[in-house]
Amino acid sequence: MIRCDIHLKLNDKELKIEQVVSVTEEKLAGNRMLVFRCQSEIKGELRPFEIKYELRKRKWFLWKM
């Protein structure tokens, strides 16, 4: 588990990543992606979610929340 201080902006709201639980690599439609399983405090509750980074296009995606 990795503690970090990273913030994402989603629909003009800021989401602070409290922990990166794991990082894996996968292929989606032939594109290599890094999958970060994270946790953040949302409305007073620690909630899991995933963000993905597409290596070829250098783009981030909020995947599961």
Buried (B, 14 or more C-beta within 10 A) or exposed (E): EEEEEEEBEEEEEEBEBBBBEEEEEEEEEEEEBBBBBBBBEEEEEEEEBBBBBBEEEEEEEEBEE
